[in-house]
Every structure is written in C-alpha cells, then in structure tokens.
Amino acid sequence: MKTAPRACPAFITSAIFSLMDPARIQRIITALEGLTRPGLPKEGVLDCIRMLDGEVAAVNSGLPGDLDHYLRRRSYEKALVYLQGGKPGEGTCGRGA
C-alpha cells in the first residue's frame, strides 16, 4: 500500500518559507486573495490565474512540495490556507489520504 506524503509540520513549513523569496510569497498570496475578491472582473481573475500558472510553469518550481501541488492542480483555497499556516482539507486526488 502506498503512503502519500503528509503536509509539513508548522515548524518545517516556516523554515521552508524562510528560504523562499518573500516577494514571491507575497505575489502568490495576493493572487490567491484576488481570486476570492467579490466583483473582480473576468480579466482580473484571468490575470491572477496566469500569474499562478507562471509560478509553477517550470518542472522544478522551487516551491515547497505541497504548495506546488496545490497550485498545479488549481486548488487555490488549499494553497491559501497552506500559506496562512493552516492545514488544508483532504482532496480527491488521494495524495493526502
């Protein structure tokens, strides 16, 4: 039976983020929050999605594994919860089971 990787404990997550570019983290958070903004015009939504897609365009995005996974699968709510230090809920891909 395969074991799926678990989300990083908070102390590991904060250590990973300390190695990441703070401007990059903020760009990602801003785009994710933009997607939840009521009344954002369609072009604004598309700009946010394009920016997030660009963050994971390379095979090795340099992002923590869980964040990379959420962004590639467009699980934007989970990505935002993860970046805010929370524990995203289990999805349907079977990775977190």
N, C-alpha and C positions, 0 to 999 in steps of 0.2 A: 504494500500500500504506500503510495506516495505521500510525503508530508509537504504541505505548502509552506512557504516562508511566512513568518509572522511579522507584524509591524514592529518596528524598533521600539524598545522602551524609551521613555521620555528623555532619560539622560543621554542615551545614544543619539537620539534624534537631535537634541540640542547641540551635541558635539559635531554631528554631520553638518548642521546648518552653520556652525561657526566656521566651517571650511568653505562654505559657499559664498559667492559674491552677494552682499546684502542688497545691492541694486537689482540683481536678478531676482532674488526672492521677492522684493517689493513689486517688481514688474508683474510677476506671476500672480501675486496676491491681488494687485489692482485689477488685472484682467479677470480673475475669478470673481471678485466682488462686483465688477462691472456686469457680469452675466446675470447677477441676481438683482440688479437695479431695475425697479419697475419703470416702464416707459422708455427704456433705452431703445433708440431707433434701430431698425434692422441693420443698418450699416455699422453701427456701434457694436452690435452683437457679433457681426462678421469680423470686425477688426480684433475683438477680444479672442475669438476662436483662432484666427490666423496667427496672432501673436503666440498663443499657447501651443498651436501646432508647430510653430517655428522653434519653440523651446525643446521639442523632442524630435526635430527633423533628422538629426544625426543618429546613427545607430547607437553610439555611446553619448547620451545627452549630458553626462556629468552630474545628473540629478540623483538624489537618493532613490533606491530601487522602487519603493512604494509610491513615491511621488511621480516618478517616471511612468509607472504602471497606470496610475490614475489618469494622468494627462494623455497618455497614448490611447487609452480606452474612453477618453472623454467623460470620465467620472469626476466632473468638476466639483460637485458638492463634496465628495470624499477628499479631493485634493485640498480644498479649502479647509476642511476640518483637520486634516493632517498638518497643514501649515500653521494652523492655530493651536497645535499641540493636543488636539483631541484624538480619539480613536474612531476612525470611520467604521461604519457598519459593514457587515459581510455582504458581498455582492453575489452575483450569479455565476461568475467565471470559475469558481471553485478554488481560487488561489488562497483565500483566507480561511478555508474550511479546515 
